[in-house]
Amino acid sequence: MLFLLTRFFPVDGPVISGYAMIFLYMIMPIEGLLSALPNISSAKVAIERINAINEDLPPENMLPAQQAASFDDIALDGVTHRYYRDREDEVFTLGPINLSFMPGELVFLIGGNDSDKTTLAKMLVGLYAPEGGRIILNGKPVNEAERDIYRQHFSVVFSDFYLFEALHGLKLEGLDSRAQGLLKALHLDHKVKIEKGVFSTTELSQGQRKRLALLVTYLEDRPFYVFDEWAADQDPVFKDVFYRQLLPDLKAQGKTVLFISHDDRYFHLADRYVKLDYGQLVEEGKGDQLQHASHERVSLE
């Protein structure tokens, strides 16, 4: 079109070439903008729904969900979950999984990248409903009507976590002082302050943001904690603090902790480990046995 216009308007060839180059460079950003329009529309709808929920919340910004103080046992009884994997172009099946947890246990969940550890964790905490089998809480199956109450047993930090700027759903009385003490323990008190349940900033490194997410789980004070590769972004010093101080402290409080990890240096701290391989539970044992086996493999290499 540009070069056809030169027949009607006296424009130099170099000028036309310059305009052509500009339009060529603009094509990709414009295509990106147009392809993003559906996502922008979906985000707008989601924001409107969130705002509507916020308007219905009590003035204290407290959620009415019932918090679980403890449990006797949680069991996965033959649970399965199926979904489509683009890379393999096939339907992948997790399970059937038979697994149980007791109060005060520290359990490491290990396995390769394709073993589906995170999917298992999401099914355990109630984010995914099992397509087969049952989740059993204190000897009773968890049905759909009880799923929200069941979720209140868990505090979770997934690898793709989202950090809100405020401590939503927590009682504000004494919250700031407790949070400030945790900030100091997590070596963040020089970076972040908390006032009326709001962080002064969340503009931090990925490792520091994970520490803030950990702080939120501590304040929630649930009986079961799930951490998905939490220590992967931490420096060696604080990683050691996490494994040797924070996790044993949760265990001493009677909390159950499921930790997805590849840090074999700390396997001996676990009461037991669970290994997945391509969606199947293939091995269980004591943590110190796993570390011993890991050291043997290294020595053979």
C-alpha positions in Angstrom: 0.0 0.0 0.0 2.8 2.4 0.9 4.6 1.9 -2.4 1.3 2.3 -4.4 0.8 5.7 -2.7 4.0 6.9 -4.3 2.2 7.0 -7.6 -0.2 9.6 -6.3 2.0 11.5 -3.8 5.6 12.6 -4.4 7.4 10.8 -1.5 11.0 9.8 -1.6 11.9 6.1 -1.6 14.0 6.2 1.6 11.1 7.8 3.4 8.7 5.1 2.3 11.2 2.4 3.3 11.4 4.0 6.7 7.6 3.9 7.2 7.6 0.3 6.0 10.2 -0.7 8.6 8.2 1.0 11.3 5.0 -0.8 10.4 6.8 -4.1 10.3 8.1 -3.6 13.8 4.6 -2.6 15.0 3.0 -5.8 13.7 4.1 -8.0 16.6 3.1 -5.6 19.5 -0.3 -5.0 17.9 -0.8 -8.8 17.4 0.2 -9.3 21.1 -2.3 -6.6 22.2 -5.1 -8.1 20.2 -4.5 -11.6 21.4 -4.5 -10.3 25.0 -7.9 -8.8 24.8 -9.8 -12.0 25.8 -7.5 -12.3 28.9 -8.1 -8.7 29.8 -11.8 -9.1 29.6 -11.6 -12.2 31.8 -9.5 -10.3 34.3 -12.0 -7.4 34.3 -14.8 -9.9 35.2 -12.7 -11.5 37.9 -11.9 -8.1 39.5 -15.5 -7.1 39.5 -16.4 -10.4 41.3 -13.6 -9.9 43.8 -14.8 -6.3 44.5 -18.4 -7.6 45.0 -17.1 -10.2 47.5 -15.1 -7.5 49.3 -18.2 -5.4 49.7 -20.0 -8.3 51.4 -17.2 -8.8 53.9 -17.5 -7.6 57.5 -15.9 -4.2 58.4 -13.1 -5.9 60.3 -12.1 -7.7 57.0 -12.6 -11.0 58.6 -13.7 -14.1 56.7 -16.5 -16.2 58.3 -14.8 -19.5 57.4 -14.5 -21.9 60.4 -10.8 -22.5 61.4 -9.8 -26.0 62.2 -7.8 -26.3 65.4 -6.6 -30.0 65.1 -7.3 -33.4 63.5 -6.7 -37.0 64.5 -5.8 -38.4 61.1 -6.1 -37.6 57.4 -6.0 -40.3 54.8 -6.1 -40.6 51.0 -7.9 -43.8 50.2 -7.3 -44.8 46.6 -7.6 -41.2 45.3 -7.0 -40.5 41.6 -6.9 -37.4 39.4 -6.7 -37.3 35.6 -5.8 -34.4 33.3 -4.4 -33.7 29.8 -0.7 -33.0 29.3 0.1 -30.9 26.2 3.8 -31.9 26.1 3.1 -35.6 26.0 -0.2 -35.2 24.2 -1.9 -37.7 26.5 -4.2 -37.9 29.5 -2.1 -38.4 32.7 -3.4 -40.2 35.7 -2.2 -39.6 39.2 -2.8 -42.5 41.5 -4.5 -44.5 42.9 -2.8 -43.1 46.0 -3.1 -44.6 49.5 -1.5 -42.3 52.1 -2.2 -41.2 55.7 -0.9 -38.4 57.9 -0.9 -38.0 61.7 -0.5 -34.9 63.9 3.1 -33.8 64.5 4.6 -35.6 61.5 7.3 -34.1 59.2 7.0 -35.8 55.8 9.1 -35.2 52.8 7.5 -35.7 49.4 10.1 -36.5 46.7 10.2 -37.6 43.1 11.1 -36.4 39.6 9.7 -33.4 37.8 7.1 -35.6 36.0 6.0 -37.4 39.2 3.1 -34.9 39.9 4.0 -34.0 43.5 2.3 -30.6 43.3 -0.9 -32.2 41.9 -1.0 -34.6 44.8 -0.5 -31.8 47.3 -3.3 -29.8 45.7 -5.6 -32.8 46.0 -4.6 -33.4 49.6 -5.5 -29.8 50.6 -8.8 -29.9 48.9 -8.1 -27.7 45.9 -8.7 -30.6 43.5 -11.5 -33.1 44.2 -10.4 -36.7 43.6 -12.1 -38.3 40.6 -11.7 -41.7 42.3 -11.2 -42.8 45.9 -11.9 -40.8 49.0 -10.3 -38.3 51.3 -11.0 -39.3 54.9 -10.8 -36.9 57.9 -10.9 -38.4 61.4 -12.4 -41.6 60.0 -15.2 -39.9 58.0 -15.1 -39.3 54.2 -15.0 -35.7 53.1 -17.9 -34.9 50.8 -18.5 -31.8 48.7 -20.5 -30.1 51.3 -17.7 -30.5 53.9 -14.8 -29.6 51.5 -14.6 -26.0 52.6 -14.4 -26.9 56.3 -11.7 -29.6 55.3 -9.6 -26.9 53.6 -9.4 -24.9 56.8 -7.0 -27.5 58.2 -4.2 -26.4 55.8 -1.8 -23.6 55.4 0.1 -23.8 52.1 2.9 -22.1 50.1 3.0 -23.5 46.6 5.9 -22.8 44.2 3.6 -20.5 42.2 2.2 -18.7 45.3 0.5 -15.3 45.3 1.3 -12.8 48.0 -1.4 -10.4 49.0 -0.5 -6.9 50.3 -2.7 -7.5 53.4 -3.4 -10.3 55.9 -6.9 -11.1 54.9 -9.1 -13.4 56.9 -7.2 -13.1 60.2 -8.3 -11.5 63.5 -6.7 -8.0 63.7 -6.3 -8.0 67.5 -2.6 -8.4 68.4 -1.9 -9.3 64.8 0.7 -6.6 64.1 2.8 -7.4 67.1 2.8 -11.1 66.3 3.6 -10.4 62.7 6.4 -8.1 63.7 8.0 -10.8 65.8 7.9 -13.2 62.9 9.4 -10.6 60.6 12.4 -10.5 62.9 12.7 -14.2 63.0 12.5 -14.4 59.2 15.2 -11.6 58.9 12.7 -9.3 57.1 12.2 -6.6 59.8 14.6 -4.3 58.1 12.6 -4.5 54.9 9.0 -4.8 55.8 6.7 -3.3 58.4 3.1 -4.3 59.2 0.4 -1.8 60.3 -3.3 -2.8 60.7 -2.6 -6.1 58.9 -1.1 -4.4 55.8 2.5 -5.0 54.6 4.4 -1.8 54.0 5.8 -3.3 50.8 5.8 -6.6 48.8 8.5 -5.3 46.3 11.1 -7.9 47.4 13.2 -10.6 45.9 11.5 -14.0 45.3 13.1 -15.5 48.3 12.0 -12.7 50.6 8.5 -12.8 49.2 8.4 -16.5 50.0 9.4 -15.6 53.6 6.4 -13.3 53.8 4.2 -16.1 52.5 5.6 -18.3 55.2 4.8 -15.6 57.8 1.2 -15.7 56.7 1.0 -19.4 57.2 2.4 -19.0 60.7 -0.3 -16.4 61.5 -3.0 -18.7 60.2 -1.9 -21.3 62.7 -3.5 -24.3 61.0 -2.8 -27.9 62.0 -1.4 -29.0 58.6 1.3 -27.2 56.6 2.3 -27.9 53.0 5.4 -26.3 51.4 6.2 -26.8 47.7 9.9 -26.4 47.1 9.8 -23.4 49.6 13.5 -23.4 50.2 14.5 -23.4 46.5 14.9 -19.5 46.4 16.6 -19.1 49.8 20.2 -18.4 50.4 22.2 -21.2 52.1 22.2 -19.6 55.5 18.5 -19.1 55.7 17.8 -22.4 54.0 19.6 -24.1 57.0 17.5 -22.0 59.4 14.4 -23.1 57.8 15.2 -26.8 57.8 16.9 -27.0 61.2 14.8 -24.4 63.2 11.5 -23.5 61.6 10.4 -27.0 60.5 11.3 -28.6 63.9 9.5 -25.8 65.6 6.3 -26.5 63.7 6.7 -30.2 64.6 7.2 -29.4 68.2 3.9 -27.5 68.2 2.2 -30.6 67.0 1.8 -29.4 63.4 1.9 -31.8 60.5 4.2 -30.7 57.7 4.3 -32.1 54.1 7.4 -30.7 52.4 8.1 -31.2 48.6 11.9 -31.1 48.4 15.1 -32.2 46.6 17.4 -31.1 49.4 18.9 -34.5 50.3 21.2 -32.9 52.9 18.1 -32.5 55.1 16.3 -35.8 54.5 17.3 -37.1 57.9 15.2 -34.5 59.6 12.0 -36.0 58.2 10.0 -38.6 60.2 9.3 -40.3 56.9 9.4 -39.8 53.2 7.0 -40.5 50.3 8.3 -41.0 46.8 6.2 -40.5 43.6 7.2 -41.8 40.2 5.1 -40.7 37.2 2.0 -40.4 39.3 2.4 -43.6 41.3 3.4 -44.0 45.0 6.5 -46.2 44.7 8.3 -45.9 48.0 8.0 -44.9 51.6 10.4 -45.0 54.5 12.2 -43.1 57.3 14.0 -39.9 56.4 17.4 -41.0 57.7 17.2 -44.2 55.5 16.6 -42.0 52.5 19.6 -39.8 53.3 21.8 -42.9 53.8 20.7 -44.3 50.4 21.4 -40.9 48.8 24.9 -40.8 50.2 25.5 -44.4 48.9 24.5 -43.3 45.4 26.9 -40.3 45.5 29.8 -42.5 46.7 29.2 -45.0 43.9 29.2 -42.2 41.3 
